[in-house]
Amino acid sequence: MAAIIIDGKQLSTSKRNELAKEVEQIKEKGLLPKLVVILVGDNPASLSYIRGKQKAAEEIGVGFQLEHYPESFTEKELLDVIENYNNNDEYHGILVQLPLPAHIDETAVVETISPLKDVDGFHPVNIGRMMTGQETFLPCTPAGIVEMIKSVGVEIAGKNVVVVGRSNIVGKPVGQLLLNEHATVTYCHSKTKDLSSFTKEADILVAAVGRANFIKGEDIKPGAVVIDVGVNRLDTGKLCGDVVFEEAKEVASYLTPVPGGVGPMTITMLAHNTVQSAKQFLTKK
């Protein structure tokens, strides 16, 4: 029996409709939720991602501002821009598009953004709150993954979860969020010996390694939920995930596609965080 596809586009549309209603309620109280995205340089992938973020903001009625600076923009200039938005009550979300040019310290940039406006969920304060199960802005891709699993009625508590990949943006936080949902979590990575012995035991398998078609059908436990985070471009120009889709769909119970799976939910969770930030601002007025 072929796997049921978890449609990230469809789920995103539903979530954005809900967010649009929340935004209308916030506007009725005299506040327009606003997001600023700061880009340094002209990375084509970054420009594409930003267009997606702008589209999501417009769909739900959130104000969107792009600050686009040349590659030569200095670290100090960037930190000054961030501080200005930290102190600007008209803006509730600040996102600096990564990656940054080599001369700018990414850690310094992330730590300069106010935790109260860190809608990417990358600030150490927000990561710490996530680790301890407190209310906070959650990293967008991991939060979207949890939403996708829950959307098909899969019970996370008690499940064996294997996360392949240990990045700070996806691998580590998604494992922590699933642990917070009472799963038993194993992290695998480039130094893991006999990787398939772990993946074959996973009730929920999250592939976030960034290697095209890395996980084969034979590596998957029959009936597993498979979340494919990878976005890889083949020599043909076609996009594919970290999982061999055609093989996985014959083994898994649920499976996310690439494209159209995790990606749309990542952007939607960014919009969600921005709306939540605006709601928090209202309570403090």
C-alpha positions in Angstrom: 0.0 0.0 0.0 1.4 3.4 -1.1 2.2 6.0 1.6 -0.2 8.8 2.2 1.4 12.1 1.1 1.5 14.9 3.7 0.7 17.9 1.5 2.7 20.8 2.9 1.0 23.3 0.4 -2.5 22.2 1.5 -1.7 22.4 5.2 0.0 25.8 4.7 -3.1 27.2 3.0 -5.2 26.0 5.9 -2.8 27.5 8.5 -2.5 30.8 6.6 -6.3 31.1 6.5 -6.4 30.8 10.3 -3.6 33.3 10.6 -5.4 35.8 8.4 -8.3 35.7 10.8 -6.0 36.4 13.7 -4.4 39.3 11.8 -7.9 40.8 11.3 -8.6 40.6 15.0 -5.2 42.3 15.8 -5.9 45.1 13.2 -9.3 45.7 14.9 -7.3 46.6 18.0 -5.4 49.2 16.1 -2.2 47.3 15.3 -0.7 46.0 12.0 1.7 43.1 12.5 4.9 43.8 10.6 7.9 41.8 9.6 11.3 43.1 8.3 13.6 40.9 6.4 17.2 42.0 6.0 19.3 40.7 3.2 23.0 41.4 2.6 24.2 40.5 -0.9 22.5 39.0 -3.9 22.4 35.2 -3.2 19.8 33.9 -5.8 18.5 31.2 -3.4 18.0 33.9 -0.6 16.1 36.1 -3.0 13.8 33.2 -3.9 13.2 32.4 -0.2 12.4 36.0 0.5 9.8 36.2 -2.3 8.1 33.2 -0.6 8.1 35.0 2.7 6.7 38.2 1.2 3.9 36.2 -0.5 3.0 34.5 2.8 2.9 37.9 4.6 0.8 39.4 2.0 -1.6 36.5 2.0 -2.3 36.8 5.7 -2.2 40.6 5.8 1.1 41.1 7.6 3.1 44.2 6.7 6.4 43.3 5.0 9.6 45.3 4.7 12.7 44.2 2.8 16.0 45.9 3.7 18.4 44.9 0.9 22.1 45.9 1.3 25.2 45.3 -1.0 27.7 42.5 -0.3 30.1 45.2 0.9 27.8 46.1 3.9 29.9 45.9 7.1 29.0 43.9 10.2 28.7 47.1 12.2 26.3 48.6 9.7 24.2 45.5 9.8 24.2 45.4 13.7 23.1 49.0 13.7 20.2 48.3 11.4 19.1 45.4 13.6 19.3 47.6 16.7 17.1 50.2 15.0 14.4 47.6 14.3 14.8 46.2 17.9 13.7 49.7 19.1 11.0 50.3 16.5 7.6 49.3 17.9 6.1 49.3 14.5 7.9 46.0 13.7 7.2 42.8 15.5 9.5 40.4 13.6 13.1 40.7 12.5 14.7 38.2 10.2 18.2 38.3 8.8 18.4 36.1 5.7 21.1 33.5 6.0 23.8 32.8 4.8 25.6 36.0 5.3 28.8 37.2 3.5 32.0 35.7 5.0 33.1 38.9 6.6 30.0 39.1 8.8 29.8 37.0 12.0 26.5 35.1 11.9 26.5 34.4 15.6 26.9 38.1 16.4 24.0 38.9 14.1 21.7 36.3 15.5 22.5 37.4 19.1 21.9 41.0 18.3 18.2 40.4 17.3 15.9 41.0 20.3 14.6 37.6 21.5 11.1 39.3 21.5 11.4 39.8 17.8 13.4 36.7 16.8 10.7 35.1 14.6 13.3 32.7 13.2 13.7 31.2 16.6 17.5 31.2 16.5 18.4 33.4 19.4 20.1 31.5 22.3 17.5 32.7 24.7 14.7 31.2 22.5 16.6 28.0 21.9 17.1 27.7 25.7 13.4 28.2 26.3 12.6 25.6 23.6 15.0 23.1 25.3 13.2 23.6 28.6 9.8 23.4 27.1 8.8 27.0 27.7 6.6 29.2 25.5 8.8 30.8 22.9 9.4 31.4 19.2 10.2 28.0 17.8 12.6 27.5 14.8 10.3 27.5 11.7 11.2 24.3 9.9 11.2 22.1 13.1 7.9 23.6 14.2 6.4 23.0 10.8 7.5 19.4 10.9 5.8 18.8 14.2 2.6 20.4 12.8 2.8 18.1 9.7 3.1 15.0 11.8 0.2 16.1 14.0 -2.0 17.0 11.0 -2.3 13.4 10.0 -3.2 12.2 13.5 0.0 10.4 14.3 0.6 10.1 18.0 4.2 11.2 18.7 4.4 10.2 22.4 6.2 6.9 22.8 7.4 6.7 19.2 11.0 6.0 18.2 12.2 9.0 16.3 15.5 9.0 14.3 16.8 12.4 13.0 19.4 12.1 10.3 21.3 15.4 10.5 22.4 17.6 13.4 22.3 21.2 12.1 21.4 24.0 14.5 18.6 25.1 12.2 16.8 21.8 11.7 18.4 18.6 13.0 19.0 19.5 16.7 15.8 21.5 17.3 13.5 19.1 15.6 14.8 16.3 17.8 14.2 18.5 20.8 10.7 19.4 19.8 9.8 15.7 19.3 11.4 14.9 22.6 9.2 17.6 24.2 6.3 15.7 22.6 7.5 12.6 24.6 9.1 10.7 21.7 12.4 8.7 22.2 14.9 10.5 19.9 18.1 9.3 18.3 20.4 11.6 16.3 22.4 10.2 13.5 25.0 12.0 11.4 28.1 11.6 9.3 30.0 9.8 12.1 27.2 7.3 12.8 28.3 3.7 12.1 25.8 1.4 10.3 23.2 4.2 9.8 20.6 2.0 8.3 20.4 -0.1 11.5 19.1 3.0 13.2 16.8 4.3 10.4 15.2 0.8 10.1 14.0 1.1 13.7 12.4 4.5 13.3 8.7 4.9 13.7 9.2 8.5 12.6 12.2 9.3 10.4 13.4 12.9 9.8 15.9 13.1 6.9 17.8 16.5 7.2 21.2 15.7 5.9 21.3 17.7 2.6 22.3 14.8 0.4 20.3 13.9 -2.7 18.5 10.5 -2.5 20.5 9.5 0.5 17.8 7.4 2.3 16.7 4.4 0.3 13.5 2.4 0.6 15.4 -0.4 2.2 16.6 1.9 5.0 13.0 2.6 6.1 10.9 0.6 8.6 7.6 -0.5 7.0 4.8 1.8 8.1 7.1 4.6 9.3 6.3 8.3 9.0 9.0 9.8 6.8 9.7 13.6 6.8 12.1 14.7 4.1 13.6 18.0 4.8 16.3 18.0 2.1 16.1 20.2 -1.0 18.7 19.2 -3.5 19.1 20.1 -7.1 20.2 17.3 -9.5 22.4 17.8 -12.6 19.1 17.7 -14.6 17.9 20.7 -12.7 15.2 18.8 -11.0 14.7 19.1 -7.2 14.7 16.1 -5.0 14.9 15.4 -1.3 17.2 13.3 0.9 14.9 10.4 0.5 14.3 8.3 -2.6 10.7 9.2 -3.0 9.5 6.4 -5.3 11.0 3.8 -3.0 9.9 5.4 0.2 6.3 5.7 -0.8 6.1 1.9 -1.1 7.3 1.4 2.5 6.2 4.4 4.6 2.7 5.0 5.9 3.1 8.8 5.5 5.6 10.7 3.4 6.4 14.4 2.6 7.2 15.3 -1.0 10.0 17.5 -2.3 9.1 20.1 -3.3 5.7 20.9 -1.7 6.3 19.3 1.7 8.2 20.9 4.5 9.2 24.1 2.6 5.7 25.8 2.6 5.2 25.0 6.2 8.6 26.6 7.1 7.4 29.9 5.7 4.0 29.6 7.3 5.5 29.1 10.7 7.5 32.2 10.2 4.3 34.1 9.6 2.8 32.3 12.7 5.7 33.6 14.8 5.3 37.1 13.5 1.6 37.1 14.4 2.3 35.7 17.9 4.9 38.5 18.4 2.3 41.1 17.5 -0.2 39.6 19.9 2.4 39.7 22.7 3.1 43.3 21.9 -0.7 44.1 22.3 -0.8 42.5 25.7 2.1 44.7 26.9 0.7 48.0 25.6 
